Amino acid sequence: MTFPVPRAPKKRAFTPVSMMSTVEEVSAGGVIVDFDNPNLPVAIIARVNRGGRLEWCLPKGHPEGDEDNVQAAAREIEEETGIAGNVLASLGSIDYWFTVAGHRVHKTVHHYLLAATGGYLTTEKDPDHEAVDVAWVNIDDLGRKLSFPNERRISEIAREYIIHQLS
């Protein structure tokens, strides 16, 4: 009688982080506010992450062609939310690292405060179809709705800027 010889499990290729190539990415987006509404609602989007979880975030995306970050922010916000706006101020930048497909990505996102000038909430204008939902959220509730701590900090900067400008 013979028994099958157990095979060793296949080993996954492991590349130490220090040996991975690094890609630099830049995005722009921000906080678009409807100043005609006394509740000062902000348009935000929902995306499904790689793990299948829904995450609420500020709209953003990559500059195209010879766009600067301000132009990219206004275009991306309109594409992802349906709301057009004028840039009022810079809210600062955040950067973070992540690993995907065997390389590290260092991403910098430039955020701006925009005043809504028109449009209606829709994800239909998003050419990449990354946004699966869009909503108006009262600026005072924004920090509780956003999924990422760094975006919550940006939303608080926007809120403080608006309070200071309106007082």
Number of C-alpha atoms within 10 A of each C-alpha: 2 4 5 5 6 6 6 6 6 6 6 6 6 7 10 8 12 8 10 13 10 16 12 10 12 15 22 25 28 33 28 31 27 21 15 11 9 8 13 17 22 24 28 26 24 22 18 14 10 7 6 8 9 14 18 21 21 26 27 26 21 18 19 13 7 8 12 12 21 19 16 22 31 25 23 26 27 27 23 30 27 21 24 19 22 17 17 11 14 15 19 14 17 15 13 10 12 10 13 7 6 14 15 18 18 15 16 16 21 22 27 24 27 25 19 21 14 12 12 11 19 19 21 15 16 17 11 10 12 14 24 17 19 20 15 17 19 18 22 14 12 23 19 12 15 21 16 14 11 14 21 18 15 22 25 17 16 25 20 12 14 16 10 9 8 7 5
